[in-house]
């Protein structure tokens, strides 16, 4: 089985968010895919099987299978469009979150995702204790989004992982206005066995619509301020969001262990 290691939301190796992409002829047992995801120990390992109409795509963290992952979808489209179907400029993935269409456009890879509904919730003392500083606002959808008053608070944050798991949502996202981009963000995922996701595409299904409403514009240029860092361009269109980014290949390997 061929496996690609691809850094997403960057054009430089060893930055952005790394994902493993496994191209398979048929599905092994879920337990085997979970073991390989733990072996890779990346925030996501993507598994793809070709179908008559596109590809079936699934995502695994080292802790669980997830419903949606932006950077591993970007990495998967990069692998398919550069190494499997290089004559194509569009790929269709069938996933737990429905059909996802990724297009090669203007030198980037453009993904269409649903906008996650979210509602404002009260800021709590537990949030302040977990992040080390008190958010201005908090929103809850699939994940938690906490808004802070300045970029440095987000960049320097060293949250308490033990307290984060007590907060609502699968992923705890923090965001603030940026100086060089519209916003900066970080994503902490202890419930998914990931201390920090370097660049989280699906998180921007909540983050970008929030900043689009603040700035009263549809296109948001975002920076994920992890140690690796990565850039996303997000265009909000009603209930859909287009997230664009670059990607770069790091390694191609052959998995010799038998997945049953």
C-alpha positions in Angstrom: 0.0 0.0 0.0 1.3 3.4 -1.0 1.5 6.1 1.6 2.2 9.8 1.0 3.3 12.3 3.7 2.1 15.7 2.6 2.3 19.1 4.4 -0.9 21.0 3.9 -1.6 24.8 3.9 1.9 25.6 3.1 4.3 25.6 0.1 7.4 24.8 2.2 8.3 21.3 3.6 8.2 20.8 7.4 5.6 23.6 7.9 1.9 23.6 7.6 0.0 20.5 8.8 1.4 17.1 7.9 -1.0 14.3 6.9 -0.5 10.7 5.8 -2.5 9.7 2.8 -3.0 6.0 2.2 -4.2 4.8 -1.3 -5.9 1.4 -1.0 -7.6 -1.1 -3.3 -10.1 -2.1 -0.6 -11.1 -1.4 3.0 -9.2 -3.2 5.8 -10.8 -3.5 9.3 -11.3 -0.2 11.1 -9.0 -1.5 13.9 -6.2 -1.8 11.4 -6.6 1.7 10.1 -6.7 2.9 13.7 -3.4 1.1 14.4 -1.7 2.7 11.4 -2.9 6.2 12.4 -1.4 5.6 15.9 1.8 4.4 14.2 2.0 7.5 12.1 1.2 9.7 15.1 0.2 12.6 12.9 -2.9 14.6 13.6 -4.6 12.8 10.7 -4.1 9.8 8.5 -6.4 9.7 5.5 -7.5 6.5 3.8 -8.8 6.4 0.2 -10.5 3.7 -1.9 -11.4 4.4 -5.6 -15.1 4.2 -6.5 -17.0 4.5 -9.7 -17.8 8.1 -9.0 -14.8 9.5 -7.3 -13.1 8.3 -4.1 -14.3 7.2 -0.6 -12.3 9.1 2.0 -12.0 8.5 5.7 -9.9 10.3 8.4 -8.4 8.9 11.6 -6.6 10.8 14.3 -4.3 8.8 16.7 -7.4 8.5 18.9 -10.5 8.2 16.8 -12.2 8.4 13.4 -13.5 11.9 12.7 -16.4 13.2 10.5 -14.4 16.0 8.7 -10.8 17.0 8.4 -9.7 19.9 6.2 -5.9 19.5 6.0 -6.1 15.8 5.3 -8.7 16.4 2.6 -6.3 19.0 1.0 -3.4 16.5 1.3 -5.6 13.7 -0.2 -6.5 15.9 -3.2 -2.9 16.8 -3.7 -1.9 13.1 -3.8 -4.7 12.2 -6.2 -4.3 15.1 -8.6 -0.5 14.9 -8.7 0.3 11.2 -8.5 -2.9 9.2 -9.3 -4.9 11.3 -11.7 -2.6 14.1 -12.8 -4.6 14.8 -15.9 -7.6 15.9 -13.7 -8.2 19.3 -12.0 -11.0 18.2 -9.8 -11.6 15.3 -7.4 -14.8 14.1 -5.6 -14.6 12.5 -2.2 -17.5 10.7 -0.5 -17.2 11.0 3.2 -19.1 11.0 6.5 -19.8 14.7 5.9 -21.2 14.1 2.4 -19.6 14.7 -1.0 -16.6 17.0 -0.9 -15.3 18.5 -4.2 -11.8 19.8 -4.4 -10.5 21.8 -7.4 -7.0 22.8 -8.5 -7.5 26.6 -9.0 -5.0 29.5 -9.4 -2.2 27.4 -8.0 -4.1 26.4 -4.9 -6.5 23.6 -3.9 -10.0 24.8 -3.2 -12.3 22.8 -1.0 -16.0 23.2 -0.4 -17.2 22.6 3.1 -20.4 23.2 5.0 -20.5 26.2 7.4 -20.9 24.9 10.9 -23.8 26.4 12.9 -22.7 27.9 16.2 -24.2 30.1 18.9 -22.7 32.4 21.4 -22.4 31.0 24.9 -21.3 32.5 28.2 -17.6 32.9 28.9 -16.8 30.8 32.0 -14.1 30.9 34.7 -13.1 27.4 33.5 -12.3 28.8 30.0 -10.1 31.5 31.6 -8.3 28.8 33.8 -7.8 26.5 30.8 -6.4 29.2 28.4 -4.6 31.3 31.0 -6.4 34.4 30.0 -10.1 35.3 29.7 -11.8 35.2 26.3 -13.9 38.2 25.2 -16.5 35.9 23.6 -17.2 32.2 23.1 -19.2 30.3 20.5 -20.2 26.6 20.4 -21.0 24.5 17.4 -19.3 21.2 16.6 -16.2 22.8 18.3 -15.6 25.6 20.7 -14.3 28.9 19.4 -13.0 31.5 21.9 -12.3 35.0 20.8 -9.5 37.0 22.4 -8.7 40.7 22.3 -5.2 40.5 20.8 -3.0 38.4 18.6 -0.2 38.0 21.1 -2.5 36.3 23.6 -3.3 33.7 21.0 0.4 33.3 19.9 1.8 32.9 23.4 -1.0 30.7 24.8 0.1 27.6 26.7 -3.3 26.1 27.7 -3.8 23.5 30.4 -4.6 20.3 28.5 -6.2 18.7 31.6 -8.7 21.6 31.8 -9.3 21.8 28.1 -10.9 18.3 28.1 -13.5 19.7 30.4 -14.6 22.4 28.0 -17.4 21.7 25.4 -16.7 20.7 21.8 -14.2 18.2 20.3 -11.7 20.9 19.6 -11.0 24.1 21.5 -10.1 26.9 19.0 -8.8 30.3 20.0 -8.8 33.3 17.6 -8.1 37.0 17.4 -7.7 39.8 14.8 -4.4 39.5 13.0 -1.9 42.2 12.1 -0.9 40.8 8.7 -3.9 38.6 8.1 -7.6 39.0 9.0 -7.3 36.6 11.9 -4.9 34.3 13.7 -6.0 31.1 15.4 -4.9 28.0 17.1 -6.6 24.6 17.6 -6.2 22.4 20.7 -7.6 18.8 20.5 -6.8 16.7 23.6 -10.1 14.9 23.2 -8.8 13.6 19.9 -5.4 12.6 21.3 -3.8 15.7 19.7 -2.3 18.4 21.9 -2.4 21.0 19.1 -3.4 20.7 15.5 -0.8 22.7 13.5 -3.4 24.0 10.9 -7.0 23.0 11.2 -9.1 23.4 8.1 -12.4 22.2 9.5 -12.0 24.7 12.5 -12.3 27.5 9.9 -15.8 26.3 9.1 -16.6 28.2 12.3 -13.7 30.7 12.6 -14.0 32.2 9.1 -17.8 32.8 9.2 -17.3 34.6 12.6 -14.7 36.9 11.2 -16.6 37.4 7.9 -19.5 38.8 10.0 -17.1 41.0 12.0 -15.4 42.5 8.9 -18.6 42.4 6.9 -16.9 40.7 3.9 -16.9 37.2 2.4 -13.2 36.5 2.0 -11.0 35.9 5.0 -7.3 35.4 5.0 -6.3 33.4 8.0 -3.1 32.3 9.7 -2.8 29.3 12.1 -0.2 30.5 14.6 1.1 27.1 15.7 4.9 26.3 15.8 4.7 25.1 12.2 2.2 27.7 10.9 0.0 27.8 7.9 -2.2 30.0 5.7 -5.8 29.6 4.6 -8.0 31.6 2.3 -11.7 31.2 3.2 -14.6 32.4 1.2 -18.0 32.3 2.9 -21.0 31.8 0.6 -24.2 31.3 2.6 -24.2 27.8 4.1 -21.0 26.8 2.2 -17.4 27.8 2.7 -14.5 27.5 0.2 -11.2 26.9 1.9 -8.1 27.2 -0.3 -4.5 26.4 0.4 -1.3 25.0 -0.9 0.5 21.7 -0.2 3.9 20.1 -0.6 5.1 16.5 -0.8 7.5 15.3 1.9 7.8 11.5 1.5 6.4 8.6 -0.4 6.6 5.1 1.2 5.3 1.6 0.9 3.4 0.1 3.9 4.6 -3.5 4.2 2.6 -4.5 7.2 -0.6 -6.3 6.2 -3.8 -4.4 7.1 -6.6 -6.9 7.7 
